Amino acid sequence: MVQEIRTNEPQYVCVVAIEKVTGNQDEEIMTLGVSADDAKNQAMQLLADNYQCQEAQILELMQQAKIEPIGQWCVPKIREE
């Protein structure tokens, strides 16, 4: 699934380590949302739909998820002359 950054809207990223699901130590998923709850809900939906995680497993993974604003990552730097 590909998500696109929208300009002039608040954006949040939710990063979930899925090592316990896939067995790959460094594997994680990232979802974007216009709010922290939106990013979290999209991650939970992705875990259910793509990884067939059950509710208890999703809740456990989400307890360790990182949710933060990403606006500072996406703002172009102003060049000073």
Secondary structure, DSSP 8 states (H G I E B T S, - for coil): ------TTS--EEEEEE-HHHH--TT-EEEEEESSHHHHHHHHHHHHHHHH---HHHHHHHHHT-EEEE-HHHHS------
